[in-house]
Amino acid sequence: MAHQSTNPPRAGSSTFDATPLDLTDPALFRGFSYIGGRWTAGAKSGTIAVINPADGSHLGDVASLSAIDSAGAVDAAETAFSIWSAMLPQQRSIILRRWFELIRENSEDLARIMVLEQGKPISEARGEIEYAASFVEFFAEEAKRPNIESVTSHLPDAEVEIWREPVGVAALITPWNFPSAMLTRKASAALAAGCTVVAHPSAETPYSALALAELAERAGFPEGAFNVVTGVAPVVVEPWMKDKRVRAVSFTGSTEIGKLLYRQGADTVKRLVLELGGHAPFILFADANLDQAVEEAIKAKFATSGQDCLGANRFFVERPVYDLFCAKFSEAASRLSVGIGMDNPDIGPLMNDKAVAKQQGHVADAVSKGARLLAGGKRHKAGTLFFEPTVLADVTADALIMHEETFGPVAAIASFDTEEEVLQRANDTEYGLVAYLHTQDPRRIYRASRLLQFGMVAVNRTKVTGAPIPFGGMKQSGLEREGSRLGMEAFTEVKYVCRDWA
């Protein structure tokens, strides 16, 4: 069973284990890494300050572990692998199910922690915790159904079987925009497959991951089966990429970093799951329900303050309804509220100054090339990391926003005349994660869904994700899929057994 949850003392660091207000269970707010069933500050580590993006206040400090500590997490995971992988699938399922129940029971505290370190509105944070829990529940069930096939033998006097076995230690690298759901989506799939995990959360949002580690400990995972290592990403992750004992790596983040990990994983031929950038097109044909399309467009652009790889970035609107859509959409965007997460606004703060600068740069570039600014366009009075919901019309093809992922609350709109034209423009990107399509023509829905070079296509709606579906993209938006039964495949090896009883 897991070691009892107690933080080691650490002199001279009054904010190291600071507790935010209004948590029902203050023990969920942890400042130490979790390795081998123990909470640790590392042998020679420093600390990383975690800042509330809404007001710039110092939320607390977490341990910044060394490369030696990071390698020690792999030691713990490797030792635990022989125990965890040998368990009956039903036993693993029971522990995963208990983790799910604990996440649900502590959902309000987990949501509050997320708001404090990530900034998203509290309703969105609550939704993410529910989303995060759903992956654990789903894979708790899938753990009992390993994909074992029997095939007809092609040889006389031989029996043929195909087995799936866990690969070993899996390294998980998660982002700041969905700090809970991205961890559970990866970890629950790997653990269900029989792997043990070492996880590295973003240094900007580590508390959500550490709270999940606290609940995992209470759920009864064996020591070392689930490890969370906080610190600077290159220091923590590089030893994992070099370590041949780490057989699989799952990463959610930018395409640039994904390519780096792809190269680093080559020397030890790691299994890779890469969920990378998005540059989603939103395509609106004139026959669509316009009011519904405007409502869905607001969701597709401004959820998570636009800081979402699924966020619509390029809006293509058929010319007969172009002006009306621009008017309705910009009016709806102007009505969105902006503020701190606990006040439950529509738009919260961006994560850092770099994110704000990108919004400013994209707006200035588009306007300089002839775009019309219909709404927003500048920092919001709520604070330095807040940006107004912004709508640009008549955006030209050479504008930066048409080629770069904005990752913020800025929408770029352009008109089109033909189906062939808009599909070509939508596909003219290195990314291929999700596309949004609005039309009432069933034949066009079929044609466009086939021709759009994206891993996911949302037709006349925005929300399409969930635990049972295969999440992932084409081209440089990533490799493999997360969620669904496919989410376990990267964490398993296929073994073929040909048996003769003679």
RAPE-V21726 format. One line per field, one symbol per residue. burial: I if it has 16 or more other C-alpha atoms within 10 Angstrom, else O. A space follows every 50 residues. Layout:
burial = ???
This chain:
burial = OIOOOOIOOOOOOOOIIIIOOOIOOOOIIIIIIIIIIIIIIIOOIOIIII IIIIIOOOIIIIIIIIIOIIIIIIIIIIIIIOOIIOOOIIOIIIIIIIII IIIIOIIIIIIIIIIIIIIIIIIIIIOIIIIIIIIIIIIIIIIIOIIOOO OOOOOOOOIIOOOIIIIIIIIIIIIIIIIIIIIIIIIIIIIIIIIIIIII IIIIIIIIIIIIIIIIIIIIIIIIIIIIIIIIIOIIIIIIIOOOIIIIII IIIIIOOIOOIIOIIOOOOIIIIIIIIIIIIIIIIIOIOIOOIIIIIIII IIIIIIIIIIIIIIIIIIIOIIOOIIOOIIOIIIOOOIIIIIOIIIIIII IIOOIIOIIIOIIIIIIOOOIIIIIIIIIIOIIIIIIIIIIIIIIIOOII IIIIIIIIIIIIIIIIOOOOOIIOOIIOIIIIIIIIIIIOOOOOIOOIIO OIIIIIIIIIIIOOOIIIIIIIIIOIIIIIIIIIIIIIIIIIOOOOOOOO OO
